[in-house]
Amino acid sequence: MHTYGYGTGVDGHLFDFDDVVVDKAGRRALDGLTGYIPDHLVTVIAGPSGSGKTTLLRLCNHLDTATTGTVRFTGRAIDQVDPLRLRREVGMVFQRPTPLPGTVADNLRVARPTATDDEIDLGLVRVGLDGFATRSADELSGGEAQRMGLARTLLTNPRFVLFDEPTSALDPSATNDIEALVAQLAIDGIPSAWVTHDMGQLRRLAHHAVFVIDGVIAQQGHLDDVLSAPSPAIERFISGDAQ
């Protein structure tokens, strides 16, 4: 098991959530959620399945919208930010990669059609796929396809990256590789938010932890601070009673 150190980072919020409610098909996914995501290192959004974690993450990329309440990106209401500009600055890697027909290079150019061969090669080296540009995308393993998805996201030079349980379908070796890549990105100055219900992954990755339970943020802060004095709801989640 690896544990990654990050340093202290810089104070500041990238996203703020003020009394956010999200209703989906007659179900309340978020129920007056208030909190923030900092603009540095790795924030892990943890909680039981169905608690609202992914909905919170999707608000940050404007893939979901608040029914009521306010989401802010760098202090500005997110519905006043051009979605294309937002998604260039805030990339997203989904739970299951979706390779498109063609080569790995073809897949990366979906994100940036003007990328040169050198830029493609450098992007693949960055995620441990050196020499993969001409490989057929549909022949990649699950871990390789997830790395390709990350390379595609990074090719747009995002300010921040959202990860929606990207290792849930991967074996332990591939999971360790993706976690290490994300940790290194944070050290290199590209922070992220990562959704998981895995306490081991939370402990390995998180600098800042956001615990979402029953559609609200039950507690958040530096991981060590939260785990030193968890709320009863978080204690139940940690013990497995809320899974």
N, C-alpha and C positions, 0 to 999 in steps of 0.2 A: 504494500500500500504506500502510495506517495502522498506527502503533504507539501503544499506549495506555499512559500513565504513571499509577501508582497511589499513590505515596507508600510509607511504610514499613509501614503496617498495625500490628496488635497481635499479640503472640505468643499462642499457644494452639492447641489441637487441637479440632476439632469431632468428627472421627471418628478412632478408632484401630483398627488391625487387628493381631491377635496370632496369628501362625502359622495363618492361615486357609486351610482347604482347602475347595473346592467341587467336588463330583462331580456331573456332569450326564450322564445316559443313558450311563453307562459311560466318560465322558471326564472327565479332571481339568481343570476350567477354571481353578482357582487351586490352587497347590501349595505351601502353607506360606507364604503371603504375610504380610509384616509391614511396617507403615508407618503413615502418618497422613495426614489432610487437614486443613489449618489452617482456622481460623474467620474468615478475612479474605481479601479480594480474589479473584482468579481462580486456581484451581488447574486446570491442564491435565493430564489423564491421557492419555499418549501411548504408542504402541507399535504394532507390526505388527498386521495383521488376525488375529483369532483368538488374541491373546495373553492375553485375560482382562480387557480394559479395561471393557467393558460389564458384565460380571459384578461387578467391583469396584464400579461405580457403582450397580448394582441392589441390592447389599448395603446401601447407605446409605439406601435407601428401603424396605427389608425386602421387596422384590419377589423377591429371592433370599435364601436363608439358607445359613449356613456348615454344611458337613458336620461339620467339626471346627474348633477354634480359636474365637476370640472377636472380635466386632465391638462397639465401644463408641461410643455417641453421648453427647457431653458427659460422658464418664467412666463412663457406665452401660451395662451390657450391653444391646445393642439388642433382644434377645429379651425383655427385661423392660420395654420401652417400648411403650405402647399403639400399635398400628400406625396408627390414625386420627389420634392426636395427632402421631405422627412425620411422617405425610404432610402434615399441616397446616403443620408447621414446615419440612419438607424437601420442596419442590415438585420436580416433574420435567417436563422438556420432552423429548419423544421424537424419534427420528430422523425419522419421517414424521408430520406432523400428521394428526389424524383428525377432520375437521369432522363435526359431527352435524347432522341435519336441522333446518332453521329458520334464524333470523337469527343474526348475530354475537352480539347481546345474549343470545339464547337459549343459545348455546354457552357464554358466560361464566357464565351463571346456573347451569349444571350444577355449577360449582365452588362457587358461593355463591348459593343460590336467593333469599336475602333482599336481594341487592344492589339498590340504588336505580338509577334511570336516570342520575342524576348520577354515581354511583360507576362505573357501566358506562362512561359517556362519559369520565370522568377516566382510567380504566384503559386505554381505547383511545388516548387522547391520549398516554399514557405510552409506548406502543409504536409511535407513529407511524401510528395508524389513526383519526385524528380524523374523525368523521362516518360511521363504518362500522357503527354499532349496528344499523341496520335493513337492512343488506345481507344477502343470502342467503349463508350460509356456504359453500355448495357452488359459488359463483361466484368465490371468492377465488383469486388466484394462489398458487403454492407459497410464495412469500415472505410474502404476506399471511396465509395460513393458519398459517404458523409463528409470525408475530407474534401472531395471535389466540390460539394455544396458549400463548404466553408471557403474554399479558394474562390468560388464564383462570387460569394458575398464580399470577400475582401478585395476583389478586383475593383470595386467601386470606391475604395478608400473610405469606408464608413468611420464615423466618429465613435460609434457604439454598436455592439452586436447583441441580438437577442437569440437565445437558444431554448427551444421548446423540447425538453427531454431528448436531446439528440442521440443519446447512447442507449435508449431503452431497449432497442432491438439488437444491440451489438454484444459481442463476447467480451470478457474481461480485458483481454489484451487490446482490442480496438478501443474499448472504453478508456483505458489508461492513456492511450495515445491521444485521443481527442481531448481529454482533460488536460494533459500536459500542454497541448497546443493552445488551449484557451488560457491556461495559466501564464504561458509565455507571452501571449498577446497582451494580457493585462500588464505585465511587467514592461512590455514595449510601448505601452501607452494607448492601447485599444481596450477600454473596459467593456464589460458585458454584464448581462443578466441571464441567469440560467435557471430554468424550472426543473424541479425534481421532487420526488417523494421519497428518495433514498437518503437516509441519514448519513450513511458512509460517504456518499458523494458530497453531501452538504459539508461535512467536516473536512473533506479533502480540498474543496474548491473555495468555500465562502470566506470572504473578508467581511462583507456585510450580509446579514441574513434578514429575510422578510418572511415571516410565517403567516400564511393565509389559511384561515380556518373558517368554514361556514360563511364565505363571502366577505370577510373583513380581515384586516391585518391584526392578528392577535398580539403580535409583538415584533419589533424590529430593532436592529442596531448591529454593532460589531458582534460577530458570532460568539466570541468568548464571553462578552457581557450578557448576551441573551441566555446562553446555556448555563451561566453561573446563577441566574435567577429566573428560570422559565416560569411562565404563567401556568396555571393548572391545565389549560387547553393544550399548551405546547408539551407539557409533561405527558399528557395522554397520547399525543401524537408520537413523541419520542419512544414511549413504551410500547407503541403498536396498537393501542386501544382505539385510535381514531382512523386506522387504515381502512 
